[in-house]
Amino acid sequence: PALLPDGGGFSAAWAVDHPVDNFGLKIPNPIPDADPRYFVSGGLCAAASHGITTPIDVVKTRMQAEPEIFQNKGLVSSTTSIVQQDGIQVLLGG
């Protein structure tokens, strides 16, 4: 039942796009068609959130792993110290 005729050939995607109507019963599809805007917006949001949080997490982890070096330093001064020592690219390393 996964491969049903559609016109002149068979389509495996037909069963995925219409999971309720595998037998041609004319039941409406409850799943809306995929909209590329959702993929693009989701990708942009994920890139932005990771681009913001990863550097903060790198600094936090370094502060926890090396407390003697970053003792009594805040987030900004610790970030400056890390960038001067290892370069800015280390902040996106994760």
C-alpha positions in Angstrom: 0.0 0.0 0.0 3.0 2.4 0.2 3.3 2.6 -3.6 0.1 3.5 -5.3 -0.4 4.4 -8.9 -0.6 8.1 -9.6 -1.3 8.8 -13.2 1.2 6.8 -15.3 3.7 5.8 -12.7 4.3 5.1 -9.0 5.3 7.5 -6.3 6.6 6.7 -2.9 6.3 10.3 -1.9 2.5 10.1 -2.4 2.1 7.8 0.6 4.2 10.1 2.7 2.4 13.2 1.6 -1.0 11.6 2.1 -0.6 9.2 5.0 -4.4 9.0 5.8 -5.5 8.2 2.2 -3.3 5.2 1.3 -6.2 3.4 -0.3 -7.7 6.3 -2.3 -10.6 6.9 0.1 -10.6 10.7 -0.6 -9.9 11.5 3.1 -8.4 15.0 3.5 -4.8 15.3 4.4 -4.3 16.6 7.9 -0.6 17.4 7.3 -0.1 20.7 5.4 2.4 20.8 2.5 5.9 21.7 3.4 6.7 25.4 3.0 10.4 26.3 2.3 10.0 29.5 4.4 9.8 27.3 7.5 13.1 25.6 6.7 14.8 28.9 6.0 13.5 30.7 9.0 14.3 27.7 11.3 17.9 27.6 9.9 18.4 31.3 10.4 17.1 31.2 13.9 19.3 28.2 14.8 22.3 29.9 13.3 21.6 33.1 15.2 21.0 31.4 18.5 24.1 29.3 18.2 26.2 32.2 17.0 25.2 34.1 20.2 25.4 31.3 22.8 28.4 29.3 21.7 31.0 32.1 22.4 29.4 32.7 25.8 29.5 29.0 26.6 33.2 28.8 25.5 34.1 31.6 27.9 32.0 30.1 30.7 33.6 26.7 30.2 37.1 28.1 30.2 36.4 30.1 33.4 35.2 26.9 35.1 38.1 24.8 33.8 40.8 27.3 34.7 39.5 29.1 37.8 43.0 30.2 38.8 43.5 32.2 35.6 40.0 33.7 35.5 39.6 34.3 39.2 37.8 37.6 40.0 37.3 38.3 36.3 33.9 38.9 34.7 32.6 37.6 31.4 33.8 40.6 29.4 37.3 40.7 30.8 37.6 36.9 30.5 36.5 37.1 26.9 39.0 39.7 26.1 41.8 37.6 27.7 40.8 34.5 25.7 40.7 36.5 22.4 44.1 38.0 23.1 45.6 34.7 24.0 44.0 32.3 21.4 42.4 34.5 18.8 38.8 35.3 18.1 38.1 32.0 16.1 38.4 30.0 19.4 35.0 31.5 20.5 33.1 29.7 17.8 35.0 26.4 18.4 32.4 25.1 20.8 
